[in-house]
Amino acid sequence: MRWFALPLALALVFLVLPVLAIFLDRPPGELLDALREPGALDALWLSLQTSVTALAIIVVVGTPAAYLLATRRFRGRALVITLIELPLVLPPAVAGIALLAAVGPSGILGGAIEDAGVRLTFETAGVVVALTFVASPYYLRQAQAAFGALDPSWLEASRTLGASPARTFARVAVPTATPGLMTGGALAFGRALGEFGATLMFAGSLAGITQTAPLAIYERFATDFEAALALSAVLVAVSAAILLSVKFVEGSALARG
Amino acid sequence: MRWLALVLVLALAAVVVGCGADDEEQPAAQEDRPELIVSAAASLSDALTACSKQFEDATVRLSFAGSDELAAQIRQGVKPDVYAAANTRLPQELAQEGLLGAPVEFATNELVIAVGGDGTAVERVEDMAEPGIDLVIGAESVPVGAYTREVLGRLPDALEEQILANVRSEEPDVKGVVGKITQGAADAGFVYLTDVTEGLTGVELPPELRPSVAYGAGVVEGSEQPELAQQYLDGLTEGPCADALREEGFGPPPAG
């Protein structure tokens, strides 16, 4: 097994060094100062708001959808699964173009959306749409796997004891699948937080309205590298926290189960 | 562990074959077609893409982005051979920092209002202040955004504020502005005359508002092929690239 150590060491250095460099390029004091710039905090706050909103939409719609996909066999199920997983592998710029073509002002649904008095481009709502589009497959996939791993006899027992499908879903399926659902939520949240291309192309970039942290990093890259580093450092910290919480949830679920 | 030995042998073979291939190909490629990397402002993309294929002594690889981002890359140690910006300030700054050879002005352009749709939403600057008009402009750090703010700064304060209040997005380069207008997301924005393509209507600015838009370029210090880079740079003022620039609507550099 000694021969495997070298590739592992290489992979580790390659993956960790750039992330560490964000924190080591400038002294920590300077990074903290750069964060005090009001625009930087606005961008982080907007990122947090839009990612939480997107996650809420994803969980509310995605949980029952994933439950159905996991527990029922129907014609075209494999196709449905493939279709909803597609955004997972779609390049962000393609996602941006696709959203413009579908729900942009001259997109196929653009007229209907405008008639309804809703505006997406250049609005925070548009950011939420972009985040939801790119992040939801992460949750759907994970939730479907979590529901699929449930022992069918439990759901059967719940039903034979007279519980309605909705009650079975709410009282048996969701509580048992919670660790998997939380993992999916964390992954989707992480993806939403990092979204860049689709947001820029579909929603635009305006401080306080559509300029999320990744967009603010891009804008500062040219003029204020320090602020770009500081914002990046915060995103690294948040992403690491998400990852750790996923590991923790998975770990405690394993310990229990 | 037999499969592991097999994998190792295969990997080794791949490395050996790879090196062999490199040995054969690289010197030939270097002798015949060296690669010249040109970082250029997004607004130059059509003109330079067309003419760079005719550059005889090297394969030209073009990298287009906002001039400010390309300058930031050079400051971070990314070394293209030639840097061409949509202003003269960034090349001068880089030259002062010792990162770029003496910059030359090679073209001029004009800032205009680009209007989408049937082109009637905005017919003069004042129309941009109307309520309900959606504007996109370049971010302040990118030349097109700086010129835009120069124009707005020459307007009466109230008008400038009303126009800025209609701005819905600050794009990282001029192509972002053009894209948002052609997609119908925005009604109008400030772009270069050369970016007014099909589907857009260009509205000229009155002479007293017009900023002077000059393009500067230079050979990046530390370029491994400074002669070739210089040759490309010279070609921007005379030769196929100069012709292509005129064809796309860029003005000739100021004499002298």
Interface residues (C-beta under 8 A of the other chain):
Chain A: W3 L100 G104 P105 S106 G110 T121 F122 L200 M201 A203 G204 S205 L206 A207 I209 T210 Q211 Y218 E219 F221 A222 T223 F225
Chain B: L4 L8 G66 D68 E69 A71 A72 R75 Q76 D134 V136 A139 S141 V142 V167 R168 S169 E170 E171 P172 G176 G179 K180 Q183 G184 A185 A186
